Amino acid sequence: MNDFLKIKNDGASMVLNAESSDKQEFGSFYLSRFLGFEISYKNDVCVVQFTVKSPMQNPQGTLHGGIIATAMDVSMGHLLHHTIGAGATLEMNIKYLLPVKEGIVVCEGSFLKQGKTIGFLQSHMYREDKKLAAYASATWIPLKK
């Protein structure tokens, strides 16, 4: 299959997956379904796992940095919601260490420190070969209910 048809087929399946539900909640919202995120929790870690598809790649053939940032943000935000409730990202810093070209990617979000009003979280993104591809740290504020 040529590259154009692969991108078209992958893109169509991504849209169908996103539109498979109207839910817009933690664990299942349009963007997470579109990108194929599988979200789970183990101990005090939120795991976001997905498979790299051709529409997610930049023109250089590697996973786009914005998708990396989104997956890492979701891993931290979902962990915050899972443990203390919804929050908002105040700032996020990302270090891109290795390119991701294909395969299954895993992001693991965890707490660095939880203060009374501000949370400090981190996320590590691993390629399928288990090598660290990116690292993020972020400051979060819980939202009032």
C-alpha positions in Angstrom: 0.0 0.0 0.0 1.4 3.4 -0.9 2.0 6.0 1.8 -1.0 8.1 0.8 -3.5 5.2 1.0 -2.0 4.2 4.4 -2.4 7.7 5.8 -6.0 7.9 4.4 -7.0 4.5 5.8 -5.4 5.2 9.2 -7.0 8.6 9.3 -10.4 7.3 8.5 -10.2 4.6 11.2 -9.0 7.3 13.7 -12.1 9.4 12.9 -14.5 6.4 13.2 -13.0 5.5 16.6 -13.4 9.1 17.8 -17.0 9.3 16.6 -17.9 5.9 18.1 -19.2 7.7 21.2 -20.5 11.0 22.3 -18.9 10.7 25.8 -16.7 13.5 26.8 -15.4 12.4 30.1 -12.2 11.3 31.8 -11.1 8.0 30.2 -13.0 8.6 27.0 -13.2 11.9 25.3 -13.1 12.7 21.6 -9.4 13.5 21.3 -8.3 10.5 23.3 -10.5 8.2 21.2 -9.1 9.9 18.0 -5.5 9.2 19.1 -6.4 5.7 20.3 -5.3 6.3 23.9 -5.9 3.5 26.3 -5.9 4.9 29.8 -5.3 2.8 32.9 -4.0 3.1 36.5 -1.6 1.1 38.4 -0.8 2.1 42.0 -0.1 5.9 41.9 0.6 6.0 38.1 -1.6 6.8 35.1 -0.7 4.9 32.0 -1.6 6.2 28.6 -0.8 3.7 25.8 -1.3 4.1 22.1 0.0 2.9 18.7 1.7 5.3 16.4 -0.3 5.7 13.1 0.9 7.5 10.0 -1.4 10.6 10.4 0.3 11.2 13.8 3.7 11.6 12.2 5.3 14.9 11.2 6.8 15.3 7.7 10.1 13.8 8.9 8.3 10.5 9.7 8.4 10.7 13.5 5.6 11.1 16.1 4.6 14.8 16.1 5.7 16.7 19.2 2.2 18.0 19.8 0.9 14.5 20.1 3.7 13.6 22.5 2.8 16.6 24.6 -0.9 15.7 24.5 -0.3 12.1 25.7 1.9 13.3 28.5 -0.6 16.0 29.6 -3.4 13.4 29.6 -1.3 11.0 31.7 -0.8 13.7 34.4 -4.2 15.2 34.2 -6.0 11.9 34.4 -3.9 10.9 37.4 -4.7 14.2 39.2 -8.4 13.6 38.5 -8.2 10.0 39.6 -6.6 10.9 42.9 -7.9 14.3 44.0 -10.2 15.6 41.3 -10.1 17.7 38.1 -7.4 20.2 37.6 -5.8 22.6 35.1 -2.3 22.7 33.8 -0.5 25.8 34.8 2.7 25.1 33.0 4.4 22.1 31.3 8.0 21.5 30.3 8.9 18.8 27.9 12.2 17.3 26.9 12.2 15.3 23.6 15.0 12.7 23.9 14.6 10.2 21.1 12.4 10.1 17.9 9.4 7.7 17.9 8.8 6.3 14.4 6.3 3.5 15.0 5.0 0.9 17.5 3.3 1.1 20.8 4.1 4.1 23.0 3.6 4.2 26.8 3.3 7.4 28.9 3.4 7.0 32.7 2.2 10.0 34.7 3.1 10.3 38.4 3.3 12.8 41.2 6.5 14.6 42.1 4.8 16.4 45.0 1.3 17.3 46.0 1.0 20.5 47.9 -2.1 22.1 49.5 -3.0 24.1 46.5 -0.6 23.1 43.7 0.4 19.7 42.4 3.7 18.9 40.7 3.5 16.0 38.3 5.8 14.2 35.8 5.4 11.9 32.8 7.8 9.6 31.1 7.2 8.4 27.5 8.7 5.1 26.4 9.0 3.8 22.9 8.2 0.1 22.1 11.9 -0.8 22.7 11.5 0.6 26.3 13.8 3.5 25.7 12.8 6.8 27.2 11.7 9.1 24.4 10.4 12.1 26.3 10.1 13.5 29.8 7.7 16.1 31.0 7.1 18.0 34.3 4.1 20.1 35.0 2.5 22.2 37.6 -1.3 21.7 38.2 -4.0 23.4 40.2 -7.0 21.5 41.3 -10.3 23.0 40.2 -12.9 23.9 42.8 -16.1 21.9 42.7 
